[in-house]
Amino acid sequence: MEQNLENTVTEITEKQDVGTVKIADDVVALIAAFAAVEVEGVHSLAGGITLDILNKGGTKKLGKGVRVDVTENSVNTQVSVILDFGYNIPVTSSNIQKRVKSSLESMTGLTVTDVNVRIVGVEMPKEEE
């Protein structure tokens, strides 16, 4: 059940009467994705999405790693990540939650109700040949 993010937008109404701001849900998901993969110990999002791929615009498979549920003024997020071997899972997960929440709230003005972190794998160190 992959989320279709392409045509969904959230309208943010400000108190000023100068117009409206609409943020596409895929933009909210992209912000969450960038925030998550920037945390130390995160190897990639589910689906193999790394920071390099995000920087090159590779967001086609983002639904595997990030899901967002945006309501009128809030967002509920789930991030599925692969961690690097050797990192403390509870500490790294907490860092992901804090980074995603902070990034989403500061960039969108939405209230983040939940950031659920799902660990889907651990990347083992490569043996040097």
C-alpha positions, 0 to 999 in steps of 0.5 A: 500500500504505497502512498500517492503523494503527487496530487495531495496538498495542504493549505496553510491559512495565515491570519494575514489576508494576502493569500494562501500557502499550499504545501504538497505532501511530497514536499513534507515527506521530502523534508522528513527524508532529508532530516532523517538521513542527515542523522549520524548512524542512519545509512539510508531510508528503506528502499536504499534512499541515501542522502546522495540519491536525495540530493540528485532528485531521486525521490520516486521511491520515497514512499517506501522510506517516509510516509506522512499524514498531513491534516489541517495544521498537523502532520504525523510521520513514519520514517523507515530507516536502515542504520549503520552497524554499531550505533545505539538504536534507541539513541539514534531513533530519538535523534531521528525523531528530534531532527524530523520534528524540528525540520518539519515544524520550522520549515512548514509551520505545521505541528508534528504530532508523531514521528514514528521510526521503524528500523528495517535493517542494519548495514554491516561494515564491508570487509576490506579486501 
